[in-house]
């Protein structure tokens, strides 16, 4: 997998891009794979379980 400079340095939403850009990219890849496989039309809902520091901030970081 090739990684370019723009993959390493990107502007994300909020104060912590590791909690925003990473999950957004992972979701985009997952949705793209569902679409490419022809399974997207059969998906009615998804369950997402968060772990680690991402789970700890799932409700947001604002007071």
C-alpha distances in whole Angstrom, upper triangle without the diagonal:
4,6,10,13,14,12,13,17,18,21,22,25,27,28,24,21,20,22,22,18,16,18,19,15,15,18,17,14,16,19,17,16,20,21,19,21,24,25,25,28,29,28,31,30,27,28,26,26,25,25,26,26,25,27,30,29,29,32,32,32,35,39
4,7,10,11,10,11,15,16,20,21,24,27,27,24,21,20,22,22,18,17,19,19,15,16,19,18,15,19,21,18,19,22,23,21,23,26,27,27,30,32,30,33,32,29,30,28,28,27,27,27,27,26,29,31,30,30,33,32,32,35,39
4,7,8,6,7,11,12,16,18,21,23,23,21,17,17,20,19,15,14,17,17,14,15,18,17,15,19,21,19,19,23,24,22,25,27,28,27,31,32,31,33,32,29,29,27,27,25,25,25,25,23,27,29,28,28,31,29,29,32,36
4,5,5,7,9,11,15,17,20,23,23,21,17,17,20,19,16,15,19,18,15,17,20,18,17,21,22,20,22,25,25,24,27,29,30,29,32,34,32,35,33,31,31,29,29,28,28,27,26,25,28,30,29,29,32,30,30,32,36
4,5,5,6,9,12,15,19,21,21,19,16,16,20,19,15,16,19,18,16,18,21,20,19,23,24,23,24,28,28,27,30,32,33,31,35,36,34,36,35,32,33,30,30,28,28,27,26,25,28,29,28,28,31,29,28,30,34
4,5,5,6,10,12,16,18,19,17,14,15,18,16,13,14,17,16,13,16,19,17,17,21,22,20,22,25,25,25,28,30,30,29,32,34,32,34,32,30,30,28,28,26,27,26,25,23,27,28,26,26,29,26,26,28,32
4,6,6,10,12,15,18,18,16,12,13,15,14,10,11,14,13,11,13,16,14,14,18,19,18,20,23,23,23,25,28,28,26,30,31,29,31,29,27,27,24,25,23,23,23,22,20,24,25,24,24,26,24,24,27,30
4,6,10,12,15,17,17,14,11,11,15,14,11,11,15,15,13,15,18,17,17,20,22,21,23,26,26,26,28,31,31,29,33,34,32,34,31,29,29,25,26,23,23,22,20,19,23,24,23,23,26,24,23,26,29
4,7,10,13,15,14,13,10,11,15,14,11,12,16,15,14,16,19,18,19,22,23,23,25,27,28,28,30,32,32,30,34,35,33,34,32,30,30,26,27,24,24,23,21,20,24,24,22,23,25,23,22,24,28
4,6,10,12,13,12,8,11,13,11,8,10,14,12,12,15,17,16,17,20,21,21,23,25,25,26,29,30,30,28,31,33,30,32,30,27,28,24,25,23,23,23,20,19,22,23,21,21,23,21,20,22,26
4,7,9,10,10,7,11,12,10,8,11,14,12,13,16,17,17,18,21,22,22,24,26,27,28,30,32,31,29,32,33,31,31,29,27,27,24,25,23,23,23,20,18,22,22,19,20,21,18,18,19,23
4,6,8,8,5,9,9,7,6,9,11,10,11,14,15,15,17,19,20,20,23,24,25,26,29,30,29,26,29,31,28,28,26,24,24,21,22,19,20,20,17,15,18,19,16,16,18,15,15,16,20
4,7,8,6,10,9,6,7,11,11,10,12,15,15,15,18,20,20,21,24,25,25,27,30,30,29,26,29,30,27,27,25,23,23,20,21,18,20,20,17,14,17,18,14,14,15,12,12,13,17
4,6,7,10,9,7,9,12,13,13,15,17,17,18,21,22,23,24,27,28,28,30,32,33,32,29,32,33,29,29,26,24,24,21,21,18,19,18,15,13,16,16,12,13,13,10,9,10,14
4,6,9,9,9,11,13,14,15,17,19,20,21,23,24,25,27,29,30,31,33,35,36,34,32,35,35,32,32,29,27,26,22,22,19,19,18,14,13,16,15,12,14,14,11,9,10,13
4,5,6,7,9,10,11,13,14,16,17,19,20,22,23,25,26,28,29,30,32,34,32,30,33,34,30,30,27,25,23,20,19,16,16,14,11,10,14,13,10,12,14,11,9,12,15
4,5,5,5,7,9,10,11,13,15,16,17,19,20,21,23,25,26,27,29,31,30,27,30,31,28,29,26,23,22,19,19,16,16,15,13,11,15,15,12,13,15,13,12,15,18
4,6,6,6,8,10,11,11,14,15,16,18,19,21,22,24,25,26,28,30,28,27,30,30,27,28,25,22,21,17,17,13,13,12,10,8,12,13,11,12,15,13,13,16,19
4,6,6,7,9,11,11,13,15,16,17,19,20,22,23,25,26,28,29,27,25,28,29,25,25,22,19,18,15,14,11,11,11,8,6,9,10,8,9,11,10,10,13,17
4,6,6,6,9,10,11,12,14,16,16,18,20,21,22,24,26,27,26,23,26,27,24,24,21,19,18,15,15,13,14,14,12,9,12,13,11,10,13,11,12,14,18
4,6,5,6,9,10,10,12,14,15,16,18,20,21,22,24,26,25,22,26,27,24,25,22,20,19,16,17,15,16,16,14,12,15,17,14,14,16,14,15,18,21
4,5,5,6,9,10,11,12,14,15,17,18,20,21,23,25,23,21,25,26,23,24,21,18,18,15,15,13,14,14,13,10,14,16,14,14,17,15,16,19,23
4,5,5,6,9,10,10,12,14,15,16,18,20,21,23,21,19,22,23,19,20,18,15,14,11,12,10,12,13,12,9,12,14,13,11,14,14,16,18,22
4,5,5,6,9,10,10,12,14,15,16,18,20,21,20,17,20,22,19,20,17,15,15,13,14,13,15,17,16,12,15,17,15,13,16,15,17,19,23
4,5,5,6,9,10,10,12,14,15,16,18,20,19,17,21,22,19,21,19,16,17,15,16,15,17,18,17,14,17,20,18,17,19,18,20,23,26
4,5,5,6,9,10,11,12,14,15,17,19,17,16,19,20,17,19,17,14,14,12,13,13,14,16,16,13,15,18,17,16,19,19,21,23,27
4,5,5,6,8,10,10,12,14,15,17,15,13,16,17,14,16,14,11,12,10,13,13,15,17,18,14,16,19,18,15,18,18,21,23,26
4,5,5,6,9,10,10,12,14,15,15,12,16,17,15,17,16,14,15,14,16,16,19,21,21,17,19,22,21,18,21,21,23,25,29
4,6,5,6,9,10,10,12,14,14,13,16,17,16,18,17,15,16,15,17,17,19,21,21,18,20,23,22,20,23,23,25,28,31
4,5,5,6,9,10,11,12,11,10,14,14,12,15,14,11,13,12,14,15,18,20,21,18,19,23,22,19,22,23,25,28,31
4,5,5,6,9,10,11,10,7,11,12,10,13,12,11,13,13,16,17,20,23,23,20,21,24,23,20,23,23,26,28,32
4,5,5,6,9,10,10,9,12,14,13,16,16,15,17,17,20,20,23,25,26,22,24,27,26,24,26,26,29,31,34
4,5,5,6,9,9,9,12,13,12,16,16,14,17,16,19,20,22,25,26,23,24,28,27,25,27,28,30,33,36
4,6,5,6,5,5,9,9,9,12,13,12,15,15,18,20,23,26,27,24,24,28,27,24,27,28,31,33,36
4,5,5,6,5,8,10,10,13,14,14,18,18,21,23,26,29,29,26,27,30,29,26,29,29,32,34,37
4,5,8,8,11,13,13,17,18,17,20,21,24,25,27,30,31,28,29,32,31,29,31,32,34,37,40
4,5,8,10,11,12,16,17,17,19,20,23,25,27,30,31,28,29,33,32,29,32,33,36,38,41
4,6,7,8,10,14,16,16,19,21,24,26,29,32,33,30,30,34,33,30,32,33,36,38,42
4,6,5,7,11,12,13,16,18,21,23,26,29,31,27,27,31,31,28,30,31,34,36,39
4,5,5,9,10,11,15,16,20,22,25,28,29,26,26,29,29,25,27,28,32,33,36
4,6,8,11,13,17,19,22,25,28,31,32,29,29,32,31,28,29,31,34,36,38
4,6,9,11,15,17,21,24,27,30,32,28,28,31,31,27,29,31,34,36,38
4,6,8,11,14,17,20,23,27,28,25,24,28,27,24,25,27,30,32,35
4,7,11,14,17,20,24,27,28,25,24,27,26,23,24,26,29,31,33
4,7,10,13,16,20,23,25,21,20,23,23,19,20,22,26,28,30
4,6,10,13,16,20,21,18,17,20,20,16,18,20,24,26,28
4,7,10,13,17,19,16,14,17,18,14,16,19,22,24,26
4,6,10,13,15,12,11,14,14,11,14,16,19,22,24
4,7,10,12,10,8,12,13,10,13,16,18,21,23
4,7,9,6,5,8,10,8,11,13,15,18,20
4,7,6,5,8,10,9,13,14,16,19,21
4,5,5,7,9,10,13,14,15,18,20
4,5,5,7,9,12,12,11,15,17
4,5,5,6,10,10,11,14,17
4,5,5,8,10,11,15,16
4,6,8,9,9,13,14
4,5,5,6,9,11
4,5,8,11,13
4,7,9,10
4,6,8
4,6
4
